[in-house]
Amino acid sequence: MSARVLVVDDILPNVKLLEAKLTSEYYEVVTATSGQEALEKIENQNMDIVLLDVMMPGMDGFEVCSRIKNNAKTSHIPVVMVTALTDTEDKVRGLEVGADDFLSKPINDTALMARVRSLVRLKMALDEWRLRENAANQFGVVSETGNVMSEPVEAARILVIEDKEFDKDKITKTLSGDLNIVFSVDSGVKGIEMLSSQDFDIIMVSMNLKDEDGLRLCSHLRSNERSRSLPIVLVAEEEDMPRVAQGLEMGAHDYILRPLDKNELMARIRTQIRRKRFQDRLRSTYEISLSMALTDSLTGLYNRRYLEVHLEKLIQQNERSNKAMGVIMMDIDHFKAVNDTHGHGAGDEVLKVFSHRIKDSLRSFDLVARLGGEEFIAILPDVSEKRAHMVAERLRRSIADVPIPCSAEGGALNITTSIGGAIIKDGKHTISEIFDRVDKCLYEAKNAGRNCTVFEGIGKLNPADYQEAERPIFDKDEYEQVLPPDTKQA
């Protein structure tokens, strides 16, 4: 996952060291040697994360972080304070002004890279919701949202999974101070049982449960529908850092090491509560306000009206970030024959299942829309050319490999799709130009025999070159759930 990282430190060797470590992991690194320079670069460039030294002359790291987090345009950017300070009070102060983490020098490389990857993933998901809200603003549907730091931190519902009585009591008493409702259990089994019947805002998981693997529990929480989007904070020992890094890779949001400091615990939990409530508010406002206006009523996908506003924002963002974007256009082969032979009811069912399969084959922050009729488009932000080719072939196979269930005679139809794609790189682009480019490739795919993918500058892709094992093959039963009851029995 590529990202632009701003490294801020007034000592050049420190800057060079972090720059070398991050560059070796293929991050794009921008540097600043003062707080003021950092704020200017954050304002004018598209940063994904900031690594910020505390002890700088003039404006120190605490002040810089506070300004970043209290600016509505930049408050969503993760900030990791990197410093030689080891006093817990300094760490808490950093967290209270909005820092997402506080790493002490000498830096543990495992902890640093895991934290950067974790926070970049969270920012990408948040960026998508901010872009969608911004698109909604273009229609005057919603008002501007505040920043993360303006979110309340009180009265959250917190689940603590910890079998060490002393730490469990300490966590419960500490977190109850913000009028939070804290539930504590001593095993993952009890925690999962409680999650099945109650709603929570955050989960704390001990990595040192006596008879359970904390990482496996984390994995289960991430795969469970009721808990997959909840912030998870790990509780661990210093020697657990390699496993903590694994937990962050699995989707945990934060961690705290024993012995637990009450102030640090409270600060970290408040950070997670603010972020969750901010994202929840973006999602809720967006979904309620735009559901009817900007989605296709049959498939539930975004319509062309929303697509064009959103794509314009992505084009502007790509001009600033110099990242590549994939655009894939799909057309259901011989769809008119489906309607003429089997009726428009069966045609609508094909469109619905087609939409579900396409959406399920993309990342959560990719965009898929119905242009009209049997034509669809997918937008893949921040994607490599090879990955875009693989995704396009995955989409094609998701349709062609398994018949689509519908009310036609026999209960299913063999459907294929033709695909045209292009990689949009930095530079000035217009929506009509992009559509023309992918539409030309789609036309070539149809002329090449249909049920194939043609990419700009590459031509027809060889399916054997783009096989993947990361996605399950779609089966009929999985997609029958999107059809009316009478269709399922057909």
C-alpha positions, 0 to 999 in steps of 0.5 A: 500500500503506497502512501505519502509520509511527512517526516518532521524533525529539526535534526537532519540525521534523524530525518535521513534515518526515518526517510531511509526506513520508509523509502525501503518500504516503498513509501513516498517521503516528504520532509520538513525541519520545522513546525511551520514548514510542516504545517505549510506542506500539510496544507498544500500537499496531500499527506497520508500520515505525519511522523512528528518530532516533539522537541523542535525550536520555535513551534514544538511538536505538541503545538504542531499536532494541535494545529493539525487536529483542530483544522477541519481540513487536516484533522483526519490525517494520522499523526505519530509523535516520535521522540526521545521523551519517555515520561508518560506525562509527555505521551499523554499530552501528545495523545490529548492534543490529538496524536494517534500514537507516541513512539519513543526513540530508539524506534522499534522498526516493527512497531513503526512500520505496523503503526504506519500501515495500520493508520494509513489503512484507516485514513484511506477508509476515512478519506473515502467517506470524506470524499463521498460527503464532499460529493453530497455537499455539491448537491446541497444535501448535507452541511459541512462536518466538523473535525475529529477533535470536536467529537464527544468522548463520553458515554461510550459502550466499551467491552473489555476482554481480560482475564487478569483481575487486577488489570480488568478492574483497573481498566473498568474503573478508569474508563467509567470516569467519562460516563462510559458503560464498561462491560468486562468478561474474562474470555473471548467466548464470553465476549463474542456471546455478549457482542451477539446481543449488544452494541458496543463502540470499542473493544479492548482485547488482552493479548495474554489471555491464559487459555486463548490466542488473542490474535485468533480472537482479533481475527474472529472479531474482524470477520464477525459482521457485528464487530468488524468495524469496531475499534479494537485496542490491544493490551499487551506486554513489551515482549509482545510487540511482534504479535501486536504488529500482527494484530495491527495488520489484522485490523486492530486500531491501537494498543497499550502496554502493561503496566497500564497507565490510567491517563494513557489508557483514557487518552487512547480510548478517547482517541478511538471514540472520537475517530469512530464517532466522526466516521459514523457521523460521516457515514450516517449523514451521507447514507441517509441524505444521498440514498435516494438521490444518488443511487440506482433504485434497482441495483443499489449502486451509485448512479451516473449523477453521483459518479461524475461528481465523485470522479471529479473530486478524485481527478482533483485529488490525483492531480495533487497526490500524483497517484494512479487511478484505474477506471473499468467499464463493463457491459453485459454481453447480449443483454437485449436478448435476455430481456427479449427472450426471458422478459424484463423481470429476468433481466432486472434479476440479472442486473441485481446479481451482476451488481452484487458480484461486481461490488463484492469483488472490489475493495471497500473504498473502490466505487462502482456505479451503474451508468445506465441500462446494462453498462457499469463502471468501477473506479479504483483509487491508488492502484497499480497497473498490474493490480488493475488488470487483475481486478478487471479479470476478477470482475469478468470471471465473477460473472462468467464462471457461475450462471446467474440465478433468475426466473428464466426457464432452468433457473439460471442464465450463462452471462458474460461481460465485456470490459474496457479499462484505463489507468489515469495518471497524474495530469489534467483530465476531464470526465468526458475524456476518461469515459471516451478512453475506457469506452474505446477499450470496451468497444474493442473488447466487444469486437474481440469476441466479448467476454474479455478485457481490453486495457488501454495501451495493452490490448486484450488481456490473456486470462491465464496471466491474471489468475488469483486465489484470493477471492472465493468463486461465487456460487449460486446459493450465495447470490440467490439471497438478492432475488425475490422469494418466488425467484429462488424457487425457480 
